[in-house]
């Protein structure tokens, strides 16, 4: 895992970080297909708990807890690991299409940018703002096309609302992960999975009952059960370990306002994957909207950050030559002797 060691100190995203972000986008775009398959067999809240439970024991046994600011780590766990997936899995279980879910969840990007400006004192360039607005407009085109063309309309208000809440929770988790300042982002992600699991299981017991998850596990050998098992493995390993680990790493060494817009590309992958694997055929409006998202995201991420004003150091007066001493000074020098020049002061503060 040496390739994820933090080596960049540049404020702008490096080419490697952009490639890593695109890799996360691809993995998370496929996440929604995996969730769809898993929800055909598992109850939604139990599935949310199970995706973390399969990682808990190995992490506890073999991974040391990272050095981290605890209160911000818990905010990261609650936002990114618990509330987000409660909202998302419930929404998809209530009928939110996988492709549309991949779109609406990306409200996390503008939420993260706004929260980064408010709480992290990050600054945005005009191009970043314009790029973000263009990308959000592209999301709006896709959402409007889906809502009117598929006929889901008002019937999807609750699933869409839950998915938006999931996006807000993801954004709050992004801020918590950045403020946590872990010594190892990957280990923090692993322990997030451990800590987020029990609250999810408690909510599952309360809402779905104690037997719902057990019944699903007892029939795991069926056709739908095996597909759900494949989706679960993808969610746990590629979606969480690899995807969330790299995302947390990128947030730890780049401004949130620079990383989060990359997630706006997830719907492009999600809608395409839903077409390939779930027969969700994209419309002309969705294709146009996805293109607008790509353009806006590219503008927002590639824009150079606004340079902060630099305070010039006060120039140190330099003597043009030795000053003659006209009389005895405190050092006892007589007439004609020269006073030594003052030691040079560093221009750095």
Secondary structure, 3 states (H helix, E strand, C coil): CHHHCCCCCCCCCCHHHHHHHHHHHHHHHHHHHHHHHHHCCCCHHHHHHHHHHHHHHHHHHHCCCCCCCHHHHHHHHHHHHHHHHHHHHHHHHCCCCHHHHHHHCCHHHHHHHHHHHHHCCCCCCHHHHHHHHHHHHHHHHHHHHHHHHCCCHHHHHHHHHHHHHHHHHHHHHHHHHHHHCCCCHHHHHHHHHHHHHHHHHHHHHHHHCCCHHHHHHHCCCCHHHHHHHHHHHHHHHHHHHHHHHHHHHHHHHCCHHHHHHHHHHHHHHHHHHHHHHHCCCCCHHHHHHHHHHHHHHHHHHHCCCCCCCCCCCCCCCCCCCCCECCCCCCCCCCCCCECCCCCCCCCCC
